[in-house]
Amino acid sequence: MVLIVINLIGGFAHLQFETWFKWFPTIIQVVVIIIFCIQFGKQQTDGVTFGKVFGYGFKISLVISVLMIVYALLSLFVIFPEFTDQALQQARAGMEAKGNLTEDQIDKGMEITKKFMQPIPIAIFAFLGTLFFGTIGSLLGAAFTKKSEPEPEIFKDNP
């Protein structure tokens, strides 16, 4: 939900094309997953392993990725429908600013860019991008979490 709120604020404040803002939600996502992984490790009483903590973080990343598909589609086609046109204008301006592309090359580049602004590619990139950075957060969270061995069976209460 935090990522959605950040993206909504960025959209309404017209920050979505600012370089610093493009990475802000991703950084927040990674930091939050690291914190969740560390907290998960602290709550475990039956041993903490890298794999266990990573699995927990990866599951969180999967849930976030699915939610971000829904949000990305709603955002681009319902909440901020003008974003697509603005993104295409930004892409054209960026290609023109390079100065080494012909008009024909720019037009071909824009055709490819338009193909990626369709619902299925957007959903795929939202899912994969969020999952990729979530996996990084999960790996870091698992690495930063203090590991412990499970309590031996002999010390556990037996009914």
N, C-alpha and C positions, 0 to 999 in steps of 0.2 A: 504494500500500500504506500510505503514511503516513496518508492520509485515513481509510482503513478502521480502522487501529489507533486513531487519535484518536477516531473514532466509537464503537468498541468500548469504549474506556476511559470515554468519556462515558456510554455506556449502562449499563455495570456500576457506575459511580460515581453514577448517577442525576443526571447533569448536563445531560441533553438538553433540559430546559426552562428552564435558566438563560439569561438574555439574552446574556451574554458568550459562552457556549459555543456558541450557535446560529451565531455568526459566526466562531468560531475556526477550524474546518476550512476555511472559504472563504478566510479571510485566508492560511492556510498554503498552500492551493492556488495562489493568485495569486502569492505570494512565490516558491514553488518553480518555477513556470513562468517567472517573470521570470529567476530564476537560471539555469535550463536554457537559456533563450534567449540570455542573455549568454555563457554557456559555449560554446554552439553557435557564436556569432559569433566568439569567440576562436579556435576550432578551424578555421575556414574559411580556406583559402589562395587560393581562386579568386574572391574578392570577397564582400563582405557587403552585402546590400541589406535595406531594411526588409521587402520582400515575402518574401524568402528566410527571414529570421528569424521573421517572423510566421507563415509557412506551417509552419515547424518547430514553433512553439509551438501552433498550431492543431491540428496532427496529434496532439501530446501531449494536448491537451484532448479530442479525439475519443476517444482510447483511454481516458483517465480517465473520460469520460462513460459509455462502454459498461460499464466495470468498476463504476461507481457504480450503474448500473441493477441489475446482478446483486447487488451488495452491499445496496442499498436493499431489494430484494425479500426477500433472505435475512434481513436484519436485522429487517424488520417482520413477517415471517410465520413465521420459524424461530427466530432468536436472541432477539429481544425481542418476542414476540407480544403482550405486555401494553402495549406502547407505543401501539398504536392506541386502546385504551380510555382510557389516560392522556391522550393528545392530545385525544380527544373531551371528556373531563372538563375539561381546561384551556380548551378552546374555549368550552364552556358557561359556565365560571366567568368567562371574559373578557367574554362577552356580558352576563352578569348584572351584572358589576361596572360596566359602562357606565351602567346604571340608566335608560337611555332607551328600552329595548326591551321590548315586551310579551312575555308567555310564548309567544304564538303566533309572533311574529317570531323568538324564540330557537329554537323548535322547527323552524321552516322553515330557519333558518340551520344548525341541526344536521343536518337532512336533506341539505342541500347539502354540508356538511363530510364526512358519511359517504360520499357518492358519490365524493369525492376520495380517500378512504382505501382505494380498490380497487387491485388490481395494475396495471392499465393506466394510470390517471392518475398513480400513484406513479412508474411507470417513465418516463412522459413528463416529469414534473416533475423527476425526478432527472437525466435526460439533459439537458433544456434548461437547468436551473439550473446544473449543472456546466459545460456547454458555454458558457453566457453568461459566467460568471466566469473560465473558462479563456480565453475570447476576450479579455477585459479584460487578463488576465495576459500573453497573447501580444502584444497591442498595446503594453502598457507595456514588455515585454521587448524588443520590436523597436525601440521608441523609445529605450530606454536603451543599446542595443548600439551600439558604435562601428562606423560604416560604413567600408567600404574598396572601392576600385575593383579589378576583376580585374586580374591580372598580364597585361600585353600579350603577345600571341602571339609577338612577336619575341624575348622573353626566355625563353620556355619551351623546354625541351629537345626537340629534334626527333630522332627515331631515324633 
